[in-house]
Amino acid sequence: MPAIKINSIALAESQKKVLAKKYVEIFSEITNVPKDRVYIFFDGYELEDVGTAGIRFSEHQGKAWSKFNEDEWSKDPAIVEKIKKAME
């Protein structure tokens, strides 16, 4: 049972769908393991539990799209289209 584990700030469901599809497709293609035998696990962290350069994301949020700012980026047609296209 091959497993792919993604540790990240919490992601929106639409992002998880795209990542799961893409990672599993690539892994299966490269290893010849059937897609239904590749497992993917998402560990999403709260903004106060993740940081960079010594600053927690809850104190200084960047422009990364995540579950925490989904209400903002999900209203941008260009971003929504990019995610939809990636799901194809």
PDB file with one MODEL, atoms N, CA, C and O in Angstrom:
MODEL        1
ATOM      1  N   MET A   1       0.849  -1.183   0.000  1.00  0.00           N
ATOM      2  CA  MET A   1       0.000   0.000   0.000  1.00  0.00           C
ATOM      3  C   MET A   1       0.887   1.237   0.000  1.00  0.00           C
ATOM      4  O   MET A   1       1.322   1.665   1.069  1.00  0.00           O
ATOM      5  N   PRO A   2       1.167   1.818  -1.142  1.00  0.00           N
ATOM      6  CA  PRO A   2       1.899   3.075  -1.166  1.00  0.00           C
ATOM      7  C   PRO A   2       1.022   4.187  -0.567  1.00  0.00           C
ATOM      8  O   PRO A   2      -0.194   4.209  -0.757  1.00  0.00           O
ATOM      9  N   ALA A   3       1.656   5.085   0.144  1.00  0.00           N
ATOM     10  CA  ALA A   3       0.929   6.188   0.756  1.00  0.00           C
ATOM     11  C   ALA A   3       1.647   7.504   0.484  1.00  0.00           C
ATOM     12  O   ALA A   3       2.873   7.595   0.543  1.00  0.00           O
ATOM     13  N   ILE A   4       0.849   8.510   0.188  1.00  0.00           N
ATOM     14  CA  ILE A   4       1.356   9.864   0.007  1.00  0.00           C
ATOM     15  C   ILE A   4       0.781  10.677   1.147  1.00  0.00           C
ATOM     16  O   ILE A   4      -0.427  10.666   1.380  1.00  0.00           O
ATOM     17  N   LYS A   5       1.643  11.381   1.855  1.00  0.00           N
ATOM     18  CA  LYS A   5       1.189  12.184   2.988  1.00  0.00           C
ATOM     19  C   LYS A   5       1.519  13.644   2.713  1.00  0.00           C
ATOM     20  O   LYS A   5       2.657  13.988   2.393  1.00  0.00           O
ATOM     21  N   ILE A   6       0.510  14.494   2.843  1.00  0.00           N
ATOM     22  CA  ILE A   6       0.680  15.922   2.612  1.00  0.00           C
ATOM     23  C   ILE A   6       0.460  16.649   3.931  1.00  0.00           C
ATOM     24  O   ILE A   6      -0.622  16.583   4.516  1.00  0.00           O
ATOM     25  N   ASN A   7       1.489  17.339   4.389  1.00  0.00           N
ATOM     26  CA  ASN A   7       1.404  18.180   5.585  1.00  0.00           C
ATOM     27  C   ASN A   7       1.363  19.620   5.106  1.00  0.00           C
ATOM     28  O   ASN A   7       2.249  20.066   4.377  1.00  0.00           O
ATOM     29  N   SER A   8       0.336  20.342   5.515  1.00  0.00           N
ATOM     30  CA  SER A   8       0.129  21.689   4.998  1.00  0.00           C
ATOM     31  C   SER A   8      -0.786  22.456   5.943  1.00  0.00           C
ATOM     32  O   SER A   8      -1.364  21.890   6.870  1.00  0.00           O
ATOM     33  N   ILE A   9      -0.905  23.766   5.687  1.00  0.00           N
ATOM     34  CA  ILE A   9      -1.995  24.465   6.353  1.00  0.00           C
ATOM     35  C   ILE A   9      -3.278  23.821   5.832  1.00  0.00           C
ATOM     36  O   ILE A   9      -3.276  23.214   4.761  1.00  0.00           O
ATOM     37  N   ALA A  10      -4.356  23.949   6.569  1.00  0.00           N
ATOM     38  CA  ALA A  10      -5.608  23.319   6.168  1.00  0.00           C
ATOM     39  C   ALA A  10      -6.004  23.785   4.766  1.00  0.00           C
ATOM     40  O   ALA A  10      -5.973  24.976   4.457  1.00  0.00           O
ATOM     41  N   LEU A  11      -6.375  22.816   3.929  1.00  0.00           N
ATOM     42  CA  LEU A  11      -6.741  23.096   2.543  1.00  0.00           C
ATOM     43  C   LEU A  11      -8.241  23.003   2.352  1.00  0.00           C
ATOM     44  O   LEU A  11      -8.933  22.306   3.093  1.00  0.00           O
ATOM     45  N   ALA A  12      -8.732  23.707   1.358  1.00  0.00           N
ATOM     46  CA  ALA A  12     -10.147  23.629   0.990  1.00  0.00           C
ATOM     47  C   ALA A  12     -10.397  22.279   0.318  1.00  0.00           C
ATOM     48  O   ALA A  12      -9.473  21.677  -0.229  1.00  0.00           O
ATOM     49  N   GLU A  13     -11.625  21.811   0.358  1.00  0.00           N
ATOM     50  CA  GLU A  13     -11.971  20.524  -0.246  1.00  0.00           C
ATOM     51  C   GLU A  13     -11.635  20.497  -1.730  1.00  0.00           C
ATOM     52  O   GLU A  13     -11.162  19.480  -2.236  1.00  0.00           O
ATOM     53  N   SER A  14     -11.872  21.600  -2.435  1.00  0.00           N
ATOM     54  CA  SER A  14     -11.561  21.641  -3.862  1.00  0.00           C
ATOM     55  C   SER A  14     -10.063  21.466  -4.102  1.00  0.00           C
ATOM     56  O   SER A  14      -9.662  20.831  -5.078  1.00  0.00           O
ATOM     57  N   GLN A  15      -9.250  22.016  -3.234  1.00  0.00           N
ATOM     58  CA  GLN A  15      -7.800  21.866  -3.361  1.00  0.00           C
ATOM     59  C   GLN A  15      -7.380  20.415  -3.103  1.00  0.00           C
ATOM     60  O   GLN A  15      -6.531  19.876  -3.812  1.00  0.00           O
ATOM     61  N   LYS A  16      -7.973  19.794  -2.096  1.00  0.00           N
ATOM     62  CA  LYS A  16      -7.652  18.404  -1.792  1.00  0.00           C
ATOM     63  C   LYS A  16      -8.012  17.496  -2.963  1.00  0.00           C
ATOM     64  O   LYS A  16      -7.261  16.575  -3.285  1.00  0.00           O
ATOM     65  N   LYS A  17      -9.150  17.747  -3.601  1.00  0.00           N
ATOM     66  CA  LYS A  17      -9.561  16.932  -4.748  1.00  0.00           C
ATOM     67  C   LYS A  17      -8.533  17.005  -5.864  1.00  0.00           C
ATOM     68  O   LYS A  17      -8.155  15.980  -6.431  1.00  0.00           O
ATOM     69  N   VAL A  18      -8.083  18.203  -6.181  1.00  0.00           N
ATOM     70  CA  VAL A  18      -7.101  18.385  -7.252  1.00  0.00           C
ATOM     71  C   VAL A  18      -5.787  17.712  -6.878  1.00  0.00           C
ATOM     72  O   VAL A  18      -5.229  16.960  -7.677  1.00  0.00           O
ATOM     73  N   LEU A  19      -5.292  17.973  -5.683  1.00  0.00           N
ATOM     74  CA  LEU A  19      -4.016  17.395  -5.259  1.00  0.00           C
ATOM     75  C   LEU A  19      -4.069  15.870  -5.222  1.00  0.00           C
ATOM     76  O   LEU A  19      -3.139  15.203  -5.674  1.00  0.00           O
ATOM     77  N   ALA A  20      -5.146  15.324  -4.688  1.00  0.00           N
ATOM     78  CA  ALA A  20      -5.281  13.865  -4.634  1.00  0.00           C
ATOM     79  C   ALA A  20      -5.241  13.275  -6.038  1.00  0.00           C
ATOM     80  O   ALA A  20      -4.529  12.302  -6.287  1.00  0.00           O
ATOM     81  N   LYS A  21      -5.990  13.853  -6.936  1.00  0.00           N
ATOM     82  CA  LYS A  21      -6.030  13.351  -8.308  1.00  0.00           C
ATOM     83  C   LYS A  21      -4.653  13.414  -8.960  1.00  0.00           C
ATOM     84  O   LYS A  21      -4.191  12.431  -9.539  1.00  0.00           O
ATOM     85  N   LYS A  22      -4.005  14.556  -8.867  1.00  0.00           N
ATOM     86  CA  LYS A  22      -2.718  14.761  -9.533  1.00  0.00           C
ATOM     87  C   LYS A  22      -1.620  13.874  -8.929  1.00  0.00           C
ATOM     88  O   LYS A  22      -0.888  13.212  -9.664  1.00  0.00           O
ATOM     89  N   TYR A  23      -1.504  13.861  -7.610  1.00  0.00           N
ATOM     90  CA  TYR A  23      -0.459  13.062  -6.969  1.00  0.00           C
ATOM     91  C   TYR A  23      -0.633  11.575  -7.283  1.00  0.00           C
ATOM     92  O   TYR A  23       0.331  10.890  -7.627  1.00  0.00           O
ATOM     93  N   VAL A  24      -1.867  11.081  -7.164  1.00  0.00           N
ATOM     94  CA  VAL A  24      -2.110   9.659  -7.403  1.00  0.00           C
ATOM     95  C   VAL A  24      -1.860   9.311  -8.871  1.00  0.00           C
ATOM     96  O   VAL A  24      -1.276   8.269  -9.168  1.00  0.00           O
ATOM     97  N   GLU A  25      -2.296  10.173  -9.788  1.00  0.00           N
ATOM     98  CA  GLU A  25      -2.048   9.917 -11.208  1.00  0.00           C
ATOM     99  C   GLU A  25      -0.551   9.809 -11.495  1.00  0.00           C
ATOM    100  O   GLU A  25      -0.107   8.878 -12.168  1.00  0.00           O
ATOM    101  N   ILE A  26       0.209  10.747 -10.991  1.00  0.00           N
ATOM    102  CA  ILE A  26       1.656  10.744 -11.242  1.00  0.00           C
ATOM    103  C   ILE A  26       2.317   9.529 -10.597  1.00  0.00           C
ATOM    104  O   ILE A  26       3.138   8.860 -11.225  1.00  0.00           O
ATOM    105  N   PHE A  27       1.962   9.246  -9.350  1.00  0.00           N
ATOM    106  CA  PHE A  27       2.562   8.102  -8.666  1.00  0.00           C
ATOM    107  C   PHE A  27       2.261   6.811  -9.410  1.00  0.00           C
ATOM    108  O   PHE A  27       3.151   5.988  -9.620  1.00  0.00           O
ATOM    109  N   SER A  28       1.016   6.636  -9.803  1.00  0.00           N
ATOM    110  CA  SER A  28       0.605   5.440 -10.525  1.00  0.00           C
ATOM    111  C   SER A  28       1.331   5.317 -11.862  1.00  0.00           C
ATOM    112  O   SER A  28       1.777   4.233 -12.236  1.00  0.00           O
ATOM    113  N   GLU A  29       1.444   6.420 -12.568  1.00  0.00           N
ATOM    114  CA  GLU A  29       2.117   6.419 -13.868  1.00  0.00           C
ATOM    115  C   GLU A  29       3.590   6.026 -13.736  1.00  0.00           C
ATOM    116  O   GLU A  29       4.101   5.248 -14.542  1.00  0.00           O
ATOM    117  N   ILE A  30       4.260   6.556 -12.737  1.00  0.00           N
ATOM    118  CA  ILE A  30       5.692   6.319 -12.567  1.00  0.00           C
ATOM    119  C   ILE A  30       5.987   4.932 -11.994  1.00  0.00           C
ATOM    120  O   ILE A  30       7.016   4.339 -12.319  1.00  0.00           O
ATOM    121  N   THR A  31       5.094   4.407 -11.141  1.00  0.00           N
ATOM    122  CA  THR A  31       5.368   3.139 -10.457  1.00  0.00           C
ATOM    123  C   THR A  31       4.578   1.955 -11.008  1.00  0.00           C
ATOM    124  O   THR A  31       4.883   0.806 -10.686  1.00  0.00           O
ATOM    125  N   ASN A  32       3.578   2.220 -11.825  1.00  0.00           N
ATOM    126  CA  ASN A  32       2.684   1.191 -12.360  1.00  0.00           C
ATOM    127  C   ASN A  32       1.824   0.541 -11.268  1.00  0.00           C
ATOM    128  O   ASN A  32       1.297  -0.553 -11.470  1.00  0.00           O
ATOM    129  N   VAL A  33       1.682   1.190 -10.141  1.00  0.00           N
ATOM    130  CA  VAL A  33       0.776   0.737  -9.086  1.00  0.00           C
ATOM    131  C   VAL A  33      -0.621   1.243  -9.452  1.00  0.00           C
ATOM    132  O   VAL A  33      -0.770   2.423  -9.771  1.00  0.00           O
ATOM    133  N   PRO A  34      -1.643   0.394  -9.417  1.00  0.00           N
ATOM    134  CA  PRO A  34      -3.001   0.859  -9.740  1.00  0.00           C
ATOM    135  C   PRO A  34      -3.431   2.010  -8.831  1.00  0.00           C
ATOM    136  O   PRO A  34      -3.123   2.031  -7.639  1.00  0.00           O
ATOM    137  N   LYS A  35      -4.140   2.954  -9.417  1.00  0.00           N
ATOM    138  CA  LYS A  35      -4.567   4.152  -8.670  1.00  0.00           C
ATOM    139  C   LYS A  35      -5.353   3.798  -7.417  1.00  0.00           C
ATOM    140  O   LYS A  35      -5.237   4.477  -6.396  1.00  0.00           O
ATOM    141  N   ASP A  36      -6.162   2.727  -7.488  1.00  0.00           N
ATOM    142  CA  ASP A  36      -6.989   2.381  -6.321  1.00  0.00           C
ATOM    143  C   ASP A  36      -6.185   1.757  -5.184  1.00  0.00           C
ATOM    144  O   ASP A  36      -6.734   1.433  -4.131  1.00  0.00           O
ATOM    145  N   ARG A  37      -4.891   1.591  -5.402  1.00  0.00           N
ATOM    146  CA  ARG A  37      -4.032   1.050  -4.346  1.00  0.00           C
ATOM    147  C   ARG A  37      -3.110   2.107  -3.750  1.00  0.00           C
ATOM    148  O   ARG A  37      -2.305   1.813  -2.866  1.00  0.00           O
ATOM    149  N   VAL A  38      -3.231   3.326  -4.234  1.00  0.00           N
ATOM    150  CA  VAL A  38      -2.406   4.429  -3.733  1.00  0.00           C
ATOM    151  C   VAL A  38      -3.258   5.251  -2.767  1.00  0.00           C
ATOM    152  O   VAL A  38      -4.327   5.741  -3.133  1.00  0.00           O
ATOM    153  N   TYR A  39      -2.787   5.392  -1.561  1.00  0.00           N
ATOM    154  CA  TYR A  39      -3.512   6.141  -0.542  1.00  0.00           C
ATOM    155  C   TYR A  39      -2.895   7.530  -0.394  1.00  0.00           C
ATOM    156  O   TYR A  39      -1.688   7.716  -0.548  1.00  0.00           O
ATOM    157  N   ILE A  40      -3.754   8.493  -0.092  1.00  0.00           N
ATOM    158  CA  ILE A  40      -3.266   9.854   0.125  1.00  0.00           C
ATOM    159  C   ILE A  40      -3.868  10.372   1.433  1.00  0.00           C
ATOM    160  O   ILE A  40      -5.067  10.238   1.678  1.00  0.00           O
ATOM    161  N   PHE A  41      -3.021  10.959   2.253  1.00  0.00           N
ATOM    162  CA  PHE A  41      -3.434  11.474   3.548  1.00  0.00           C
ATOM    163  C   PHE A  41      -3.120  12.963   3.625  1.00  0.00           C
ATOM    164  O   PHE A  41      -2.028  13.402   3.263  1.00  0.00           O
ATOM    165  N   PHE A  42      -4.086  13.723   4.097  1.00  0.00           N
ATOM    166  CA  PHE A  42      -3.909  15.162   4.281  1.00  0.00           C
ATOM    167  C   PHE A  42      -3.891  15.476   5.772  1.00  0.00           C
ATOM    168  O   PHE A  42      -4.813  15.119   6.504  1.00  0.00           O
ATOM    169  N   ASP A  43      -2.842  16.141   6.206  1.00  0.00           N
ATOM    170  CA  ASP A  43      -2.777  16.673   7.565  1.00  0.00           C
ATOM    171  C   ASP A  43      -2.809  18.185   7.443  1.00  0.00           C
ATOM    172  O   ASP A  43      -1.842  18.803   6.999  1.00  0.00           O
ATOM    173  N   GLY A  44      -3.923  18.773   7.840  1.00  0.00           N
ATOM    174  CA  GLY A  44      -4.069  20.221   7.763  1.00  0.00           C
ATOM    175  C   GLY A  44      -3.872  20.856   9.119  1.00  0.00           C
ATOM    176  O   GLY A  44      -4.414  20.391  10.121  1.00  0.00           O
ATOM    177  N   TYR A  45      -3.094  21.919   9.146  1.00  0.00           N
ATOM    178  CA  TYR A  45      -2.762  22.576  10.401  1.00  0.00           C
ATOM    179  C   TYR A  45      -3.405  23.947  10.489  1.00  0.00           C
ATOM    180  O   TYR A  45      -3.573  24.638   9.484  1.00  0.00           O
ATOM    181  N   GLU A  46      -3.758  24.323  11.692  1.00  0.00           N
ATOM    182  CA  GLU A  46      -4.312  25.648  11.945  1.00  0.00           C
ATOM    183  C   GLU A  46      -3.215  26.690  11.736  1.00  0.00           C
ATOM    184  O   GLU A  46      -2.028  26.376  11.825  1.00  0.00           O
ATOM    185  N   LEU A  47      -3.610  27.911  11.461  1.00  0.00           N
ATOM    186  CA  LEU A  47      -2.641  28.968  11.176  1.00  0.00           C
ATOM    187  C   LEU A  47      -1.696  29.243  12.344  1.00  0.00           C
ATOM    188  O   LEU A  47      -0.546  29.627  12.131  1.00  0.00           O
ATOM    189  N   GLU A  48      -2.164  29.051  13.565  1.00  0.00           N
ATOM    190  CA  GLU A  48      -1.283  29.294  14.712  1.00  0.00           C
ATOM    191  C   GLU A  48      -0.293  28.144  14.930  1.00  0.00           C
ATOM    192  O   GLU A  48       0.616  28.254  15.752  1.00  0.00           O
ATOM    193  N   ASP A  49      -0.472  27.049  14.198  1.00  0.00           N
ATOM    194  CA  ASP A  49       0.417  25.895  14.330  1.00  0.00           C
ATOM    195  C   ASP A  49       1.458  25.803  13.214  1.00  0.00           C
ATOM    196  O   ASP A  49       2.222  24.839  13.164  1.00  0.00           O
ATOM    197  N   VAL A  50       1.496  26.785  12.326  1.00  0.00           N
ATOM    198  CA  VAL A  50       2.422  26.773  11.190  1.00  0.00           C
ATOM    199  C   VAL A  50       3.063  28.146  11.076  1.00  0.00           C
ATOM    200  O   VAL A  50       2.414  29.168  11.298  1.00  0.00           O
ATOM    201  N   GLY A  51       4.326  28.158  10.732  1.00  0.00           N
ATOM    202  CA  GLY A  51       4.994  29.439  10.554  1.00  0.00           C
ATOM    203  C   GLY A  51       6.191  29.328   9.649  1.00  0.00           C
ATOM    204  O   GLY A  51       6.613  28.229   9.287  1.00  0.00           O
ATOM    205  N   THR A  52       6.733  30.458   9.287  1.00  0.00           N
ATOM    206  CA  THR A  52       7.951  30.533   8.504  1.00  0.00           C
ATOM    207  C   THR A  52       8.687  31.802   8.908  1.00  0.00           C
ATOM    208  O   THR A  52       8.072  32.794   9.300  1.00  0.00           O
ATOM    209  N   ALA A  53       9.987  31.758   8.810  1.00  0.00           N
ATOM    210  CA  ALA A  53      10.831  32.906   9.179  1.00  0.00           C
ATOM    211  C   ALA A  53      10.555  33.367  10.613  1.00  0.00           C
ATOM    212  O   ALA A  53      10.687  34.548  10.935  1.00  0.00           O
ATOM    213  N   GLY A  54      10.171  32.414  11.466  1.00  0.00           N
ATOM    214  CA  GLY A  54       9.947  32.733  12.873  1.00  0.00           C
ATOM    215  C   GLY A  54       8.624  33.415  13.173  1.00  0.00           C
ATOM    216  O   GLY A  54       8.412  33.889  14.289  1.00  0.00           O
ATOM    217  N   ILE A  55       7.728  33.472  12.190  1.00  0.00           N
ATOM    218  CA  ILE A  55       6.434  34.131  12.381  1.00  0.00           C
ATOM    219  C   ILE A  55       5.326  33.130  12.071  1.00  0.00           C
ATOM    220  O   ILE A  55       5.322  32.507  11.009  1.00  0.00           O
ATOM    221  N   ARG A  56       4.389  32.981  13.003  1.00  0.00           N
ATOM    222  CA  ARG A  56       3.260  32.087  12.762  1.00  0.00           C
ATOM    223  C   ARG A  56       2.349  32.702  11.715  1.00  0.00           C
ATOM    224  O   ARG A  56       2.210  33.924  11.648  1.00  0.00           O
ATOM    225  N   PHE A  57       1.728  31.861  10.900  1.00  0.00           N
ATOM    226  CA  PHE A  57       0.824  32.347   9.858  1.00  0.00           C
ATOM    227  C   PHE A  57      -0.353  33.122  10.444  1.00  0.00           C
ATOM    228  O   PHE A  57      -0.887  34.021   9.795  1.00  0.00           O
ATOM    229  N   SER A  58      -0.760  32.781  11.663  1.00  0.00           N
ATOM    230  CA  SER A  58      -1.867  33.498  12.284  1.00  0.00           C
ATOM    231  C   SER A  58      -1.500  34.953  12.580  1.00  0.00           C
ATOM    232  O   SER A  58      -2.376  35.809  12.705  1.00  0.00           O
ATOM    233  N   GLU A  59      -0.204  35.223  12.688  1.00  0.00           N
ATOM    234  CA  GLU A  59       0.260  36.583  12.949  1.00  0.00           C
ATOM    235  C   GLU A  59       0.523  37.363  11.665  1.00  0.00           C
ATOM    236  O   GLU A  59       0.420  38.589  11.629  1.00  0.00           O
ATOM    237  N   HIS A  60       0.862  36.627  10.622  1.00  0.00           N
ATOM    238  CA  HIS A  60       1.187  37.279   9.344  1.00  0.00           C
ATOM    239  C   HIS A  60       0.852  36.315   8.206  1.00  0.00           C
ATOM    240  O   HIS A  60       1.693  35.522   7.782  1.00  0.00           O
ATOM    241  N   GLN A  61      -0.364  36.393   7.728  1.00  0.00           N
ATOM    242  CA  GLN A  61      -0.795  35.480   6.679  1.00  0.00           C
ATOM    243  C   GLN A  61      -0.277  35.935   5.323  1.00  0.00           C
ATOM    244  O   GLN A  61      -0.314  37.116   4.978  1.00  0.00           O
ATOM    245  N   GLY A  62       0.200  34.968   4.580  1.00  0.00           N
ATOM    246  CA  GLY A  62       0.667  35.243   3.225  1.00  0.00           C
ATOM    247  C   GLY A  62      -0.473  35.179   2.231  1.00  0.00           C
ATOM    248  O   GLY A  62      -1.644  35.221   2.609  1.00  0.00           O
ATOM    249  N   LYS A  63      -0.135  35.079   0.987  1.00  0.00           N
ATOM    250  CA  LYS A  63      -1.120  35.047  -0.080  1.00  0.00           C
ATOM    251  C   LYS A  63      -1.483  33.631  -0.519  1.00  0.00           C
ATOM    252  O   LYS A  63      -2.208  33.460  -1.499  1.00  0.00           O
ATOM    253  N   ALA A  64      -0.993  32.616   0.188  1.00  0.00           N
ATOM    254  CA  ALA A  64      -1.311  31.238  -0.182  1.00  0.00           C
ATOM    255  C   ALA A  64      -2.814  31.005  -0.067  1.00  0.00           C
ATOM    256  O   ALA A  64      -3.456  31.485   0.866  1.00  0.00           O
ATOM    257  N   TRP A  65      -3.357  30.276  -1.009  1.00  0.00           N
ATOM    258  CA  TRP A  65      -4.779  29.927  -0.957  1.00  0.00           C
ATOM    259  C   TRP A  65      -4.925  28.736  -0.043  1.00  0.00           C
ATOM    260  O   TRP A  65      -4.214  27.742  -0.195  1.00  0.00           O
ATOM    261  N   SER A  66      -5.840  28.825   0.906  1.00  0.00           N
ATOM    262  CA  SER A  66      -6.066  27.727   1.840  1.00  0.00           C
ATOM    263  C   SER A  66      -7.497  27.774   2.324  1.00  0.00           C
ATOM    264  O   SER A  66      -8.287  28.614   1.894  1.00  0.00           O
ATOM    265  N   LYS A  67      -7.819  26.867   3.219  1.00  0.00           N
ATOM    266  CA  LYS A  67      -9.153  26.825   3.816  1.00  0.00           C
ATOM    267  C   LYS A  67      -9.453  28.121   4.575  1.00  0.00           C
ATOM    268  O   LYS A  67     -10.601  28.559   4.637  1.00  0.00           O
ATOM    269  N   PHE A  68      -8.408  28.729   5.153  1.00  0.00           N
ATOM    270  CA  PHE A  68      -8.595  29.882   6.021  1.00  0.00           C
ATOM    271  C   PHE A  68      -8.976  31.161   5.275  1.00  0.00           C
ATOM    272  O   PHE A  68      -9.588  32.056   5.858  1.00  0.00           O
ATOM    273  N   ASN A  69      -8.625  31.254   4.004  1.00  0.00           N
ATOM    274  CA  ASN A  69      -9.019  32.434   3.230  1.00  0.00           C
ATOM    275  C   ASN A  69      -9.830  32.053   1.995  1.00  0.00           C
ATOM    276  O   ASN A  69      -9.884  32.796   1.016  1.00  0.00           O
ATOM    277  N   GLU A  70     -10.457  30.886   2.062  1.00  0.00           N
ATOM    278  CA  GLU A  70     -11.253  30.386   0.937  1.00  0.00           C
ATOM    279  C   GLU A  70     -12.366  31.356   0.551  1.00  0.00           C
ATOM    280  O   GLU A  70     -12.687  31.491  -0.630  1.00  0.00           O
ATOM    281  N   ASP A  71     -12.957  32.034   1.537  1.00  0.00           N
ATOM    282  CA  ASP A  71     -14.032  32.971   1.226  1.00  0.00           C
ATOM    283  C   ASP A  71     -13.552  34.111   0.332  1.00  0.00           C
ATOM    284  O   ASP A  71     -14.350  34.707  -0.391  1.00  0.00           O
ATOM    285  N   GLU A  72     -12.258  34.418   0.373  1.00  0.00           N
ATOM    286  CA  GLU A  72     -11.694  35.468  -0.486  1.00  0.00           C
ATOM    287  C   GLU A  72     -11.345  34.925  -1.870  1.00  0.00           C
ATOM    288  O   GLU A  72     -11.850  35.424  -2.876  1.00  0.00           O
ATOM    289  N   TRP A  73     -10.477  33.895  -1.929  1.00  0.00           N
ATOM    290  CA  TRP A  73     -10.001  33.420  -3.228  1.00  0.00           C
ATOM    291  C   TRP A  73     -11.073  32.691  -4.021  1.00  0.00           C
ATOM    292  O   TRP A  73     -10.997  32.640  -5.249  1.00  0.00           O
ATOM    293  N   SER A  74     -12.080  32.119  -3.343  1.00  0.00           N
ATOM    294  CA  SER A  74     -13.121  31.384  -4.070  1.00  0.00           C
ATOM    295  C   SER A  74     -14.064  32.317  -4.833  1.00  0.00           C
ATOM    296  O   SER A  74     -14.882  31.854  -5.628  1.00  0.00           O
ATOM    297  N   LYS A  75     -13.954  33.621  -4.596  1.00  0.00           N
ATOM    298  CA  LYS A  75     -14.765  34.602  -5.324  1.00  0.00           C
ATOM    299  C   LYS A  75     -14.031  35.155  -6.547  1.00  0.00           C
ATOM    300  O   LYS A  75     -14.603  35.904  -7.339  1.00  0.00           O
ATOM    301  N   ASP A  76     -12.769  34.779  -6.690  1.00  0.00           N
ATOM    302  CA  ASP A  76     -11.970  35.252  -7.817  1.00  0.00           C
ATOM    303  C   ASP A  76     -12.143  34.275  -8.978  1.00  0.00           C
ATOM    304  O   ASP A  76     -11.689  33.134  -8.896  1.00  0.00           O
ATOM    305  N   PRO A  77     -12.800  34.713 -10.065  1.00  0.00           N
ATOM    306  CA  PRO A  77     -13.076  33.803 -11.189  1.00  0.00           C
ATOM    307  C   PRO A  77     -11.818  33.162 -11.777  1.00  0.00           C
ATOM    308  O   PRO A  77     -11.860  32.008 -12.205  1.00  0.00           O
ATOM    309  N   ALA A  78     -10.722  33.880 -11.802  1.00  0.00           N
ATOM    310  CA  ALA A  78      -9.482  33.335 -12.370  1.00  0.00           C
ATOM    311  C   ALA A  78      -8.958  32.169 -11.529  1.00  0.00           C
ATOM    312  O   ALA A  78      -8.504  31.162 -12.071  1.00  0.00           O
ATOM    313  N   ILE A  79      -9.024  32.310 -10.222  1.00  0.00           N
ATOM    314  CA  ILE A  79      -8.553  31.247  -9.336  1.00  0.00           C
ATOM    315  C   ILE A  79      -9.480  30.042  -9.415  1.00  0.00           C
ATOM    316  O   ILE A  79      -9.022  28.903  -9.502  1.00  0.00           O
ATOM    317  N   VAL A  80     -10.776  30.295  -9.385  1.00  0.00           N
ATOM    318  CA  VAL A  80     -11.753  29.214  -9.476  1.00  0.00           C
ATOM    319  C   VAL A  80     -11.574  28.444 -10.790  1.00  0.00           C
ATOM    320  O   VAL A  80     -11.617  27.213 -10.804  1.00  0.00           O
ATOM    321  N   GLU A  81     -11.378  29.159 -11.865  1.00  0.00           N
ATOM    322  CA  GLU A  81     -11.173  28.516 -13.168  1.00  0.00           C
ATOM    323  C   GLU A  81      -9.884  27.695 -13.178  1.00  0.00           C
ATOM    324  O   GLU A  81      -9.838  26.613 -13.765  1.00  0.00           O
ATOM    325  N   LYS A  82      -8.858  28.200 -12.540  1.00  0.00           N
ATOM    326  CA  LYS A  82      -7.577  27.484 -12.472  1.00  0.00           C
ATOM    327  C   LYS A  82      -7.757  26.153 -11.742  1.00  0.00           C
ATOM    328  O   LYS A  82      -7.220  25.132 -12.171  1.00  0.00           O
ATOM    329  N   ILE A  83      -8.506  26.160 -10.648  1.00  0.00           N
ATOM    330  CA  ILE A  83      -8.739  24.936  -9.884  1.00  0.00           C
ATOM    331  C   ILE A  83      -9.618  23.978 -10.681  1.00  0.00           C
ATOM    332  O   ILE A  83      -9.354  22.776 -10.704  1.00  0.00           O
ATOM    333  N   LYS A  84     -10.661  24.493 -11.337  1.00  0.00           N
ATOM    334  CA  LYS A  84     -11.517  23.643 -12.158  1.00  0.00           C
ATOM    335  C   LYS A  84     -10.727  23.001 -13.293  1.00  0.00           C
ATOM    336  O   LYS A  84     -10.892  21.816 -13.580  1.00  0.00           O
ATOM    337  N   LYS A  85      -9.878  23.780 -13.930  1.00  0.00           N
ATOM    338  CA  LYS A  85      -9.069  23.257 -15.033  1.00  0.00           C
ATOM    339  C   LYS A  85      -8.111  22.171 -14.540  1.00  0.00           C
ATOM    340  O   LYS A  85      -7.880  21.178 -15.230  1.00  0.00           O
ATOM    341  N   ALA A  86      -7.564  22.366 -13.357  1.00  0.00           N
ATOM    342  CA  ALA A  86      -6.651  21.373 -12.797  1.00  0.00           C
ATOM    343  C   ALA A  86      -7.358  20.065 -12.482  1.00  0.00           C
ATOM    344  O   ALA A  86      -6.723  19.011 -12.443  1.00  0.00           O
ATOM    345  N   MET A  87      -8.668  20.122 -12.256  1.00  0.00           N
ATOM    346  CA  MET A  87      -9.441  18.917 -11.931  1.00  0.00           C
ATOM    347  C   MET A  87      -9.740  18.076 -13.179  1.00  0.00           C
ATOM    348  O   MET A  87     -10.146  16.921 -13.051  1.00  0.00           O
ATOM    349  N   GLU A  88      -9.550  18.623 -14.357  1.00  0.00           N
ATOM    350  CA  GLU A  88      -9.865  17.901 -15.591  1.00  0.00           C
ATOM    351  C   GLU A  88      -8.902  16.763 -15.826  1.00  0.00           C
ATOM    352  O   GLU A  88      -9.022  16.049 -16.822  1.00  0.00           O
TER     353      GLU A  88
ENDMDL
END
